[in-house]
Amino acid sequence: MTGPGPARIGVFGGAFDPPHVAHVALARAAVSQLALDELRIFPTGQAWHKSNQLTPPDDRLAMAQIAFGGLARTVVDDRELRRPGATYTIDTLRELVAQHPHAQIFLVMGQDQAVAFTSWREWQAILAMATLAVAARPSAIAAHDHPGLPAQARVQPLALPAMPDSATHIRQLVARGEGIAELVPQGVASYIASHHLYQRT
């Protein structure tokens, strides 16, 4: 006989192309500050909002497993990579709610995602299912500053230091032959090098 399952579930999606230290810091903050029973990491499949070509799913899944695999109460979930067609957060949330109908769901996101939130498919339905856990600098948390989020959103700020590096910048550094050792987990840097990812062709 199984128990009722996790009561507090975090959902953290992204291209993770590649996953970098800010992603890992956000995952750690979510587990700790939200007292999560489980944080699910979802590498996105065919992202509807990404105009650039993503690195193949197998590589992004492998890097996510390297980056997040050692974090307590964290699971890398590949369902969005296996789902045909465009990937939408609302579909993943509906599946999770069906599997864990009594759980409290927290949708973990960075400030850049929060600003664009009302462009997401069925964002009103997302708000009905999940509390938005938004990464913010301590000054923004004090001011309750969440630009772009609708007034009805349930928002839980996550305190994080400033981490400006982006996956785009990291890919550019690799293409130029520059080092990224301080920007991504060590295992991810090794994977990128051994699989010759992001190099100019």
Rosetta blueprint (number, residue, H / E / L):
1 M L
2 T L
3 G L
4 P L
5 G L
6 P L
7 A L
8 R E
9 I E
10 G E
11 V E
12 F E
13 G E
14 G E
15 A L
16 F L
17 D L
18 P L
19 P L
20 H L
21 V H
22 A H
23 H H
24 V H
25 A H
26 L H
27 A H
28 R H
29 A H
30 A H
31 V H
32 S H
33 Q H
34 L L
35 A L
36 L L
37 D L
38 E E
39 L E
40 R E
41 I E
42 F E
43 P E
44 T L
45 G L
46 Q E
47 A E
48 W L
49 H L
50 K L
51 S L
52 N L
53 Q L
54 L L
55 T L
56 P L
57 P H
58 D H
59 D H
60 R H
61 L H
62 A H
63 M H
64 A H
65 Q H
66 I H
67 A H
68 F H
69 G L
70 G L
71 L L
72 A L
73 R L
74 T E
75 V E
76 V E
77 D L
78 D L
79 R H
80 E H
81 L H
82 R H
83 R L
84 P L
85 G L
86 A E
87 T E
88 Y L
89 T H
90 I H
91 D H
92 T H
93 L H
94 R H
95 E H
96 L H
97 V H
98 A H
99 Q H
100 H L
101 P L
102 H L
103 A L
104 Q E
105 I E
106 F E
107 L E
108 V E
109 M E
110 G L
111 Q H
112 D H
113 Q H
114 A H
115 V H
116 A L
117 F H
118 T H
119 S H
120 W L
121 R L
122 E L
123 W H
124 Q H
125 A H
126 I H
127 L H
128 A H
129 M H
130 A E
131 T E
132 L E
133 A E
134 V E
135 A E
136 A E
137 R L
138 P H
139 S H
140 A H
141 I H
142 A H
143 A H
144 H L
145 D L
146 H L
147 P L
148 G L
149 L L
150 P L
151 A L
152 Q L
153 A L
154 R L
155 V E
156 Q E
157 P E
158 L E
159 A E
160 L L
161 P L
162 A L
163 M L
164 P L
165 D L
166 S L
167 A H
168 T H
169 H H
170 I H
171 R H
172 Q H
173 L H
174 V H
175 A H
176 R L
177 G L
178 E L
179 G L
180 I L
181 A L
182 E L
183 L L
184 V L
185 P L
186 Q H
187 G H
188 V H
189 A H
190 S H
191 Y H
192 I H
193 A H
194 S H
195 H L
196 H L
197 L L
198 Y L
199 Q L
200 R L
201 T L
